[in-house]
Amino acid sequence: MSARRTTLRLSALLGLIAPLALIACTRSTADQDAVDASREAADANRAATEIRSRLADYATAAAAVDAARSASFFAPRGTLFEPGIHPLVSPDSIRAFIESFPGVEVDSSMLRADTVEVFGRTAFVWGTYFERLRFPGQPESAQHGRFVMEWRRDADGLWLIERYYRVPLPAGWREDIDVAP
């Protein structure tokens, strides 16, 4: 067989193999993209479950008016935003704020996550809250509203509150929403 004929056969063979290899690589990339997307969705679902659990633990500490435990859910620069007061920055500031209400009793409370959105190491929780409490010497007080929490996963993998916005709603606003526990 001549060298020219061998070269032509190799060229023809490469002409057939190259597109097939390209298709195989494309399919492999598409398959890998699907696997990656599936893995990311599973990771986000796992993170959302972890955050809902942390939120439930936070709600328990807050209902018990456990200042130290409540504050421990906040990141070092974690900030609590409450209408009518300056933002409270740091677990120590948040703990001191909670401790500034000695004798408060929580009759009932609820902190419900309506939506949890996870973006890697950051997550946002959109929800509803209700609390009925009594301060010494004052009549019972009830408030309800909406909240947004930004959570961040720290270097140890623990989800901490970076920002917590509480938005109280006036009494009687949208009473068709059942916010009482």
Backbone hydrogen bonds, N-H to C=O, Kabsch-Sander energy under -0.5 kcal/mol:
donor,donor_aa,acceptor,acceptor_aa,energy
6,T,2,S,-2.1
7,T,3,A,-2.4
8,L,4,R,-2.3
9,R,5,R,-2.4
10,L,6,T,-2.5
11,S,7,T,-2.5
12,A,8,L,-2.7
13,L,9,R,-2.6
14,L,10,L,-2.9
15,G,11,S,-2.3
16,L,12,A,-1.3
17,I,13,L,-2.7
18,A,14,L,-2.9
20,L,16,L,-1.2
21,A,17,I,-2.9
22,L,18,A,-2.4
23,I,19,P,-2.6
24,A,20,L,-2.6
25,C,21,A,-2.6
26,T,22,L,-2.6
27,R,23,I,-3.0
28,S,24,A,-2.5
29,T,25,C,-2.6
30,A,26,T,-2.8
31,D,27,R,-3.1
32,Q,28,S,-2.6
33,D,29,T,-2.7
34,A,30,A,-2.2
35,V,31,D,-2.3
36,D,32,Q,-3.1
37,A,33,D,-2.6
38,S,34,A,-2.3
39,R,35,V,-2.5
40,E,36,D,-2.7
41,A,37,A,-2.3
42,A,38,S,-2.3
43,D,39,R,-2.6
44,A,40,E,-2.5
45,N,41,A,-2.4
46,R,42,A,-2.4
47,A,43,D,-2.6
48,A,44,A,-2.6
49,T,45,N,-2.0
50,E,46,R,-2.3
51,I,47,A,-2.7
52,R,48,A,-2.5
53,S,49,T,-2.0
54,R,50,E,-2.5
55,L,51,I,-2.9
56,A,52,R,-2.1
57,D,53,S,-2.2
58,Y,54,R,-2.7
59,A,55,L,-2.8
60,T,56,A,-2.0
61,A,57,D,-2.1
62,A,58,Y,-2.9
63,A,59,A,-2.5
64,A,60,T,-1.6
65,V,62,A,-1.3
66,D,61,A,-2.5
67,A,65,V,-1.1
70,S,66,D,-3.0
71,A,67,A,-2.5
72,S,68,A,-1.4
73,F,70,S,-1.3
74,F,71,A,-1.8
75,A,161,I,-2.7
78,G,75,A,-2.6
79,T,162,E,-2.0
80,L,88,L,-2.5
81,F,79,T,-0.5
81,F,164,Y,-3.5
82,E,80,L,-0.6
85,I,82,E,-1.6
88,L,80,L,-2.4
89,V,87,P,-0.7
90,S,78,G,-3.2
90,S,88,L,-0.5
94,I,90,S,-2.2
95,R,91,P,-2.9
96,A,92,D,-2.4
97,F,93,S,-2.1
98,I,94,I,-2.3
99,E,95,R,-2.5
100,S,96,A,-0.8
100,S,97,F,-0.8
101,F,98,I,-1.4
104,V,101,F,-1.5
105,E,134,R,-2.7
107,D,105,E,-0.7
107,D,132,R,-2.3
108,S,132,R,-1.7
110,M,130,F,-2.7
112,R,128,T,-3.0
114,D,112,R,-0.6
114,D,126,W,-2.4
115,T,126,W,-2.2
117,E,124,F,-2.8
119,F,122,T,-3.6
121,R,119,F,-0.5
122,T,119,F,-1.5
123,A,151,W,-2.5
124,F,117,E,-2.7
125,V,149,M,-2.6
126,W,115,T,-2.6
126,W,124,F,-0.5
127,G,147,F,-2.5
128,T,112,R,-2.2
129,Y,145,G,-2.5
130,F,110,M,-2.3
131,E,143,Q,-2.4
132,R,108,S,-3.0
133,L,141,S,-3.1
134,R,105,E,-2.8
138,Q,135,F,-2.3
141,S,133,L,-3.3
143,Q,131,E,-2.5
144,H,169,L,-0.6
145,G,129,Y,-2.0
146,R,167,V,-2.2
147,F,127,G,-2.0
148,V,165,Y,-2.0
149,M,125,V,-2.4
150,E,163,R,-3.2
151,W,123,A,-3.1
151,W,149,M,-0.6
152,R,160,L,-2.8
153,R,121,R,-2.6
154,D,152,R,-0.6
154,D,158,L,-2.8
157,G,154,D,-2.1
160,L,152,R,-2.7
161,I,73,F,-3.2
162,E,150,E,-3.6
162,E,160,L,-0.5
163,R,150,E,-1.5
164,Y,79,T,-2.3
165,Y,148,V,-3.2
166,R,81,F,-2.1
166,R,164,Y,-0.5
167,V,146,R,-3.1
169,L,144,H,-3.1
173,W,170,P,-2.0
175,E,172,G,-0.8
177,I,174,R,-2.2
178,D,176,D,-0.6
179,V,177,I,-1.0
